């Protein structure tokens, strides 16, 4: 069976597929299950293979016809049918036809899905359990949020599910014989018996992952419960106002993608064509000419403009699929086949092969032609010599990237969120002396011998006056921070005054030792408070001389 894709595989795995009135035939056989089957060790020990893939997950397109051929003798006593659940509680027969007896020539089960087909059906043996897997049809949506309210509808009452973005739904409570239904302004529904005068209250309670609508008679003699059951990837919540919220339970419902589509027609000479919006990264666009995927080395992007190295032919249909808003990363890896290598390594770990799209010379590769393990993609058959191989890896926002998968200099300061580097992210002893700011490590040599000498504590922590002072000197402190300590070495028989750039400051002398101009002096100053209007500095003075015996 061959399918020609006329537009790209999107992040949600949807594709644009050419319609065909010819039935697509899938060969069904029965084998003894191996660990490759998704229901291994569950149900029957036998399992289906579809086109040689054990327990295959299938994606079928509404409008096309699919024939599951059961002519192989291994199918005897194993008729394939469709169900709404894996345990076969509800058979699905709409658009389904069967022919012959499974295991005999000409036997098949055929399905023609439509847009009304449930998003997922299970193909199973009607006689044995869990031999098959499931089929996706790309119909339906998950993740909408609903609010519930009540409205009167003649003698009945409607429970209205108001969708935030999708389709609204209504569940109707119908009044039976001798029953009346009324709704008040508080969205409370009263169910009363017109025969006996019995009335009912309606309230909602949480019941595990479900929500119960409780109908209680005023006498307490009659209680009924209608349960709203949470399906796959859906959560139900009830608040104190008896309001029910239906929302997505996906691991990261914010992971999403917005796609713009542009169609152009070639004229044989033009090489430049515009998308609707700026293309942030070439990896975020896929281009098809007459349905054939174009390798990224055949064009370049700048702003919203795509420039081809060769003008598309006259009348050629040019289709842009531009991933405008991506909650995650579209990573592209390019290789060239040599006719023998079957393994190729990309730059990041592949969590599941469903997050990959692979093209060889512009032709999309079915996932049953390769496998993934870590960062390695292995083809069942080596790509031809000179073949252009493009591996697209779709990383969601919450996917983990290991440090060894980040190339040198890839993460720049601009990509770090404000306040994102905290103490808990730093290993013990990770920051050494060389990484400290200059205000804590640098030395300034000063040759000035009198007048006002500015000591900038934002750039230095140690100030050395190398010559004896020869005139009155003011040491002026600048940009010092609370808790910071600076050291000053000075000599010379002159008057020294301490000051700062603060609008108001206090200098407190520690101890009774004074400056001695006849000796070498060490002055140490600590900033107690760097408030500009009330700065406080404590300092102490001592003379020093060379001596190795403290």
C-alpha positions in Angstrom: 0.0 0.0 0.0 1.4 3.4 -0.9 0.3 6.8 0.3 1.5 10.0 -1.3 1.7 12.9 1.2 0.8 16.3 -0.2 1.6 18.3 2.9 3.8 17.9 6.0 3.4 15.8 9.0 2.5 18.2 11.8 3.4 18.0 15.5 0.0 16.3 16.2 0.8 13.7 13.5 -1.9 14.9 11.1 -1.2 14.8 7.4 -2.8 16.0 4.2 -3.3 12.8 2.2 -4.6 12.5 -1.4 -8.1 11.0 -1.6 -8.4 7.7 -3.5 -11.5 5.7 -4.4 -9.4 2.6 -4.6 -9.3 0.5 -1.4 -6.0 0.4 0.4 -5.3 -3.3 1.3 -3.7 -4.2 4.6 -2.5 -7.8 4.9 -3.5 -9.4 8.2 -1.8 -12.5 9.7 -2.0 -14.2 13.1 1.2 -15.2 15.0 2.1 -16.1 18.5 2.6 -12.8 20.4 6.2 -11.6 21.2 7.3 -8.8 23.5 6.9 -6.5 20.5 3.1 -6.7 20.9 1.5 -3.9 23.0 -0.7 -6.6 24.7 2.0 -9.2 25.3 1.1 -11.3 28.3 -2.5 -10.0 28.2 -5.5 -11.8 26.7 -4.9 -14.3 23.9 -1.4 -15.7 23.3 -2.1 -15.0 19.6 -1.9 -11.6 18.0 -2.4 -9.9 14.7 0.3 -8.5 12.4 -0.7 -5.8 9.9 1.6 -5.6 6.9 4.2 -7.5 9.0 4.0 -5.2 12.0 3.0 -7.0 15.2 0.1 -5.3 17.1 0.5 -2.2 14.8 -0.8 1.2 15.7 -2.7 2.5 12.6 -3.6 6.0 11.4 -6.4 6.0 8.8 -7.9 8.9 6.9 -11.6 9.7 6.7 -12.9 9.4 3.2 -10.5 6.6 2.1 -11.4 2.9 2.0 -9.3 0.4 3.9 -9.5 -3.4 3.4 -8.1 -5.7 6.0 -7.3 -8.9 4.0 -7.7 -12.1 6.1 -7.0 -14.6 3.3 -4.0 -16.0 5.0 -4.8 -19.4 6.6 -3.4 -18.2 10.0 -6.5 -16.1 10.3 -8.8 -19.1 10.7 -11.1 -18.7 13.7 -9.9 -15.1 14.2 -12.3 -12.7 12.4 -11.2 -9.1 12.7 -13.8 -6.6 13.8 -13.8 -3.0 15.1 -14.8 -1.9 18.6 -15.1 1.3 20.6 -13.2 -0.3 23.5 -10.2 -2.6 23.7 -12.4 -5.1 25.7 -15.0 -5.1 22.9 -17.9 -3.8 25.0 -19.3 -1.9 22.0 -19.0 -3.1 18.4 -18.5 -0.5 15.8 -20.2 -1.3 12.5 -20.8 2.0 10.7 -19.1 1.9 7.3 -17.8 -1.6 8.1 -18.4 -4.6 5.8 -17.1 -8.2 5.8 -16.7 -10.8 3.2 -16.0 -14.6 3.4 -14.6 -16.6 6.3 -11.4 -15.5 8.0 -8.5 -17.8 6.9 -10.0 -18.5 3.4 -9.3 -16.9 0.1 -11.1 -13.5 -0.5 -11.9 -13.0 3.2 -11.7 -9.4 4.4 -13.1 -6.8 6.7 -13.5 -3.3 5.1 -14.0 0.1 6.8 -14.7 3.5 5.2 -14.2 6.0 8.0 -15.9 9.4 7.9 -15.4 12.6 9.9 -18.1 11.3 12.3 -16.0 8.1 13.1 -14.8 8.1 16.7 -11.2 9.4 17.0 -10.0 6.0 18.1 -11.3 2.4 17.4 -9.8 -0.9 18.4 -9.4 -3.7 15.9 -9.8 -7.1 17.7 -10.6 -10.7 17.1 -14.4 -11.2 17.7 -13.6 -14.6 19.3 -10.5 -13.9 21.4 -9.3 -11.0 23.5 -6.6 -8.4 23.0 -5.1 -9.8 19.7 -5.0 -6.4 18.0 -4.4 -2.7 18.9 -6.0 0.6 18.0 -6.6 2.8 14.9 -6.5 6.6 14.9 -8.7 8.6 12.5 -7.7 12.2 13.3 -11.3 13.1 14.2 -12.5 14.8 17.4 -10.6 17.1 19.8 -9.2 16.8 23.3 -8.4 19.6 25.7 -11.3 22.0 25.6 -12.6 23.5 28.8 -16.4 23.6 29.6 -18.6 25.4 32.0 -22.0 24.0 32.9 -25.3 25.9 33.4 -29.0 24.9 33.4 -31.9 26.3 31.4 -35.6 25.4 31.1 -36.7 23.7 27.9 -40.4 23.4 28.0 -41.3 20.7 30.5 -37.6 19.5 30.5 -34.3 21.0 31.8 -31.1 21.3 29.7 -27.7 20.9 31.2 -25.6 23.1 28.9 -21.9 22.4 28.4 -20.4 25.7 27.2 -17.1 25.1 25.4 -14.4 27.7 25.7 -13.3 27.2 22.1 -14.8 24.0 20.7 -18.4 22.7 20.2 -21.0 23.3 22.9 -23.0 20.3 24.1 -26.3 19.8 25.9 -27.5 17.0 28.1 -31.3 17.1 28.6 -33.1 15.9 31.7 -36.5 14.8 30.4 -39.6 14.9 32.6 -41.2 11.5 32.8 -44.8 10.6 33.8 -45.9 12.4 36.9 -42.6 14.3 37.1 -42.0 18.0 36.8 -38.6 19.7 36.3 -38.0 23.4 37.2 -34.9 25.5 37.3 -34.4 28.6 39.5 -32.0 31.6 39.1 -29.3 29.8 41.1 -29.1 27.1 38.4 -30.7 24.7 40.8 -33.0 22.1 39.4 -36.0 20.8 41.3 -37.5 17.4 40.3 -41.0 17.0 41.7 -43.6 14.3 41.5 -46.9 15.7 40.3 -48.6 12.6 41.6 -47.5 12.6 45.2 -46.0 16.1 45.6 -42.4 14.7 46.2 -39.7 17.1 45.2 -35.9 16.6 44.5 -32.8 18.6 45.0 -29.9 18.4 42.5 -26.3 18.8 43.6 -22.9 17.7 42.4 -20.2 15.8 44.4 -16.7 14.7 43.5 -16.4 10.9 43.2 -12.7 10.1 42.6 -11.9 11.2 39.1 -15.6 11.5 38.2 -18.4 13.8 39.3 -21.8 12.6 40.6 -25.1 14.5 39.9 -27.2 13.6 43.0 -31.0 13.7 42.9 -32.4 13.5 46.4 -36.1 13.6 47.3 -37.3 15.9 50.1 -38.6 12.8 52.0 -35.3 11.0 51.6 -37.2 8.0 50.2 -35.8 8.4 46.7 -32.2 9.1 45.7 -30.7 8.8 42.3 -27.2 9.4 40.9 -26.2 10.4 37.4 -22.4 10.0 37.1 -20.3 12.1 34.7 -17.3 9.8 34.0 -13.9 11.3 33.0 -12.6 9.7 29.8 -9.1 9.5 28.5 -7.0 12.7 29.1 -10.0 14.5 30.7 -10.4 15.8 34.2 -13.7 16.7 36.0 -13.8 19.1 38.9 -16.6 20.4 41.0 -16.4 23.7 43.1 -18.4 24.9 46.1 -21.0 26.5 43.8 -21.8 23.1 42.3 -20.2 24.2 39.0 -18.4 21.5 37.0 -15.3 22.1 35.0 -14.3 19.7 32.2 -10.7 20.1 31.1 -7.7 18.4 29.6 -5.5 16.1 31.7 -2.7 16.0 29.1 0.8 16.1 30.7 1.4 19.5 29.1 -1.7 20.9 27.4 0.2 24.1 26.6 2.5 22.2 24.2 1.0 23.3 20.9 1.8 24.5 17.5 0.3 27.1 15.2 0.7 26.5 11.5 0.3 29.0 8.6 -0.3 27.6 5.1 0.6 29.5 1.9 0.1 28.4 -1.6 2.0 29.8 -4.6 2.3 28.9 -8.3 5.6 28.8 -10.1 6.2 30.7 -13.3 9.6 29.1 -14.2 11.5 32.3 -13.4 10.6 33.6 -9.9 12.8 32.3 -7.1 11.4 34.3 -4.2 8.0 33.8 -2.5 6.7 35.2 0.7 5.1 33.5 3.8 2.4 35.3 5.8 4.7 36.1 8.7 8.4 36.2 9.6 10.2 32.9 9.5 12.2 32.8 12.8 14.1 29.7 12.0 14.4 27.7 8.7 13.7 24.6 10.7 10.2 26.0 11.3 9.0 25.7 7.7 8.4 22.8 5.4 8.0 23.3 1.7 6.4 21.0 -0.9 6.4 21.4 -4.7 3.7 19.4 -6.4 3.5 17.4 -3.2 7.2 16.5 -3.0 9.0 17.6 0.1 11.9 20.0 -0.6 15.3 19.5 1.2 16.4 22.6 3.2 19.6 22.9 1.1 17.4 23.9 -2.0 16.2 27.2 -0.4 17.0 29.8 2.2 14.9 32.1 4.3 15.2 35.8 5.3 12.4 37.5 7.2 9.1 36.3 5.6 10.8 35.5 2.2 11.8 32.1 0.9 14.4 32.1 -1.9 14.9 28.9 -4.0 18.2 28.1 -5.6 16.3 27.1 -8.7 13.0 28.7 -9.9 10.1 26.3 -9.5 8.6 25.2 -12.9 5.7 27.0 -14.6 2.5 25.9 -13.0 4.2 24.1 -10.1 2.1 24.1 -6.9 4.3 25.5 -4.1 3.0 24.9 -0.6 4.5 26.5 2.6 3.7 24.9 6.0 5.1 27.5 8.5 5.2 26.5 12.2 4.5 30.1 13.5 4.1 29.4 17.2 5.8 26.4 18.5 5.8 25.4 22.2 9.0 23.5 21.9 11.8 23.0 19.3 11.8 21.8 15.7 15.3 20.3 15.3 16.6 19.3 11.8 19.6 17.0 11.2 21.0 16.5 7.6 23.0 13.5 6.4 24.1 12.0 3.1 23.8 8.3 2.5 26.7 6.1 1.3 24.7 3.0 0.3 25.9 1.0 3.2 25.4 2.9 6.5 22.1 2.2 8.2 22.6 4.2 11.4 22.7 7.9 11.8 23.1 9.9 15.1 21.2 13.2 15.7 22.0 15.8 18.3 19.3 15.1 20.9 17.8 12.0 22.5 14.6 10.8 20.8 11.9 10.0 23.4 9.7 8.2 20.9 9.8 7.7 17.2 6.4 9.4 16.9 8.4 12.7 17.4 10.4 12.2 14.3 9.8 12.8 10.6 12.3 11.5 8.1 12.7 12.4 4.4 15.0 10.8 1.9 15.4 12.8 -1.3 12.2 14.6 -0.3 10.1 11.4 0.2 8.5 10.9 3.6 9.7 7.6 5.2 7.1 5.4 6.9 8.0 4.7 10.5 8.1 0.9 9.9 11.2 1.5 7.8 13.4 2.7 10.7 13.7 2.5 14.5 15.1 4.8 17.1 17.2 4.3 20.2 18.6 7.2 22.2 20.1 9.6 19.6 20.4 6.9 17.0 18.1 6.3 14.0 18.5 2.8 12.3 17.1 2.2 8.9 16.0 -1.4 7.8 17.7 -0.7 4.5 20.7 1.6 4.0 19.8 4.8 2.1 21.3 5.0 -1.4 24.7 6.5 -2.1 24.4 10.3 -2.2 20.8 10.3 -0.9 19.8 13.4 1.0 18.5 12.3 4.5 16.6 14.9 6.6 15.6 13.9 10.1 13.1 16.3 11.8 13.0 15.9 15.6 10.0 17.5 17.3 10.8 18.4 20.9 8.0 19.6 23.2 8.5 22.4 25.7 8.8 19.9 28.6 11.2 17.5 26.9 14.5 17.1 28.7 17.7 17.9 26.9 20.9 16.4 28.5 23.9 18.6 29.0 26.0 16.5 26.6 23.5 17.2 23.9 24.1 21.0 24.0 26.8 22.2 21.7 29.6 24.5 23.0 28.5 28.2 23.3 24.9 27.2 22.4 23.3 28.8 25.5 23.9 32.5 25.7 23.1 35.0 28.5 20.1 36.3 26.6 18.5 32.8 26.8 18.6 32.7 30.6 15.4 33.8 32.4 15.6 36.5 35.0 16.5 35.1 38.4 16.8 31.6 36.9 20.3 30.9 38.3 19.8 30.4 42.1 22.0 28.9 44.9 20.3 25.5 44.6 21.5 25.3 40.9 25.1 25.8 41.9 27.3 22.9 43.0 29.4 23.3 46.2 32.7 25.1 45.4 31.5 25.8 41.8 32.5 29.5 42.0 36.2 30.1 42.6 38.2 33.2 43.3 38.8 33.9 39.6 35.0 34.2 39.0 34.5 36.8 41.8 33.7 40.4 40.8 36.6 42.9 40.7 35.3 44.7 43.8 36.4 41.6 45.9 39.7 40.7 44.3 41.4 43.5 42.3 44.3 45.7 43.5 44.8 49.4 42.5 48.3 50.9 42.6 48.2 54.7 43.3 51.1 57.1 42.8 49.2 60.3 43.8 50.8 61.8 46.9 48.4 64.5 48.1 45.0 66.1 47.6 41.8 64.1 47.1 42.3 60.4 46.0 39.2 58.6 44.9 39.0 54.9 45.9 36.4 53.2 43.7 35.2 50.1 45.7 33.1 48.8 42.7 36.4 48.1 40.8 39.0 47.3 43.5 39.2 45.9 47.1 42.9 46.8 47.8 44.4 50.2 47.3 48.2 50.6 47.5 49.7 54.1 47.8 53.3 53.4 46.6 55.0 56.7 47.6 55.0 58.6 50.9 52.4 61.4 51.0 53.9 64.9 50.6 50.8 66.9 51.4 47.4 66.8 53.1 45.4 64.0 51.7 41.7 63.1 51.6 40.9 59.4 50.9 37.4 59.5 49.3 35.4 56.2 49.3 33.2 55.5 46.3 30.5 52.9 45.5 31.0 50.7 48.5 28.4 48.2 49.4 27.1 47.0 52.8 29.4 44.3 54.2 32.2 45.1 51.8 35.7 45.4 53.2 38.6 47.4 51.5 42.2 47.6 52.5 44.5 50.7 52.1 48.3 50.8 52.6 49.7 54.3 53.0 52.7 56.1 54.5 54.1 59.7 54.9 53.9 62.3 57.7 50.9 64.1 56.4 47.3 64.7 57.6 44.8 62.1 56.3 41.0 62.7 56.1 38.4 60.0 55.2 35.3 61.0 53.1 32.8 59.4 50.7 30.6 60.3 47.8 27.5 59.7 50.0 25.3 62.7 50.7 25.7 62.0 54.4 28.1 59.5 56.1 29.6 58.6 59.5 33.1 57.2 60.0 33.7 55.2 63.2 37.3 54.5 64.4 37.8 51.0 65.9 40.4 51.0 68.7 42.7 53.8 69.8 45.6 53.4 67.3 46.2 56.5 65.2 47.9 57.0 61.9 51.7 57.0 62.2 53.3 58.9 59.3 56.7 57.6 60.2 55.7 54.0 59.6 53.9 52.0 56.9 50.2 52.0 57.8 47.3 49.5 57.0 43.8 51.0 57.1 40.9 48.6 56.8 37.4 49.9 56.2 34.1 48.0 56.4 30.8 49.4 55.1 28.1 48.9 57.8 25.3 50.7 55.8 25.4 51.9 52.2 22.3 54.1 52.5 23.3 57.3 50.6 21.7 59.6 53.2 23.0 57.8 56.2 26.1 55.7 55.2 28.1 54.2 58.1 31.8 53.1 57.8 33.9 51.5 60.5 37.7 51.5 60.2 40.8 50.5 62.1 44.5 51.4 61.7 47.7 49.6 62.4 51.3 49.9 61.4 53.1 47.0 59.7 56.7 45.8 59.1 58.2 42.8 57.6 58.3 40.0 60.2 57.9 36.2 59.8 57.4 35.6 63.5 54.0 36.8 64.5 
